[in-house]
């Protein structure tokens, strides 16, 4: 199994593969910000240039008002020359992407992109298709799509961009979507009987997110199907202890019911 490591624009995106489109420019948000034009990577060393591109990219094909851009870039500390300075940043982006790529719309700017030019858009489309396949019992197809979605990630989203409040909220949603895709891939792999293959990556995920109950339940199920019932029960006990200690809460109903079924020796938990 591929190692799982975690976690919009409106254009429709094909979901057959995670490959970049062949268009003039592509923008990578799933890791450090990346801009490719004509196959070559373009450096954006200025912090506010990167922040502007990120904000326009997450709103691709939708105008963003100048006041909102200024609030994001300067976060309440804008100079008197902010509007003029912003015009210079936009002029720089137009020089890189083409004048028609960043257009003025009323009192704002809009980044025009081709379908799939932003990697986060492709991730969202692949992840949604993977979840749909999982719901209809197509575990193999779900695994393929979700693996393709996760392989688009190069690290924490926009890792080298100073995040304003709107971009920060967007990144938080993306990272949660990444985790959900990772959990969906584990579900698909377990449905395919690959509990042994999924176990190492799943242990790593649980170690990184010890209070995430869905991951813990998946770990318990993988251990059980590998003949490690004692370890599966111990994984629940560790979760319960951590939750009580950190949050004063007991585990939720789903993972508690799985624990009960393991104790009862429920044969339906095994494949075959």
Secondary structure, 3 states (H helix, E strand, C coil): CCCCCCCCCCCCCCCCCCCCCCCCEEEECCCCCEEEECCEECCCCCHHHHHHHHHHHHCCCCCEEHHHHHHHHHCCCCCCCHHHHHHHHHHHHHHHHCHHHEEEECCEEEECCCCCCEHHHHHHHHHHHHHHHHHCCCHHHHHHHHHHHHCCCCCCCCCCCCCCHHHHHHHHHHHHHHHHHHHHHHHHHHHCCCHHHHHHHHHHHHHHCCCCHHHHHHHHHHHHHCCCHHHHHHHHHHHHHHHHHHHCCCCCHHHHHHHHHHHCCCHHHCCC
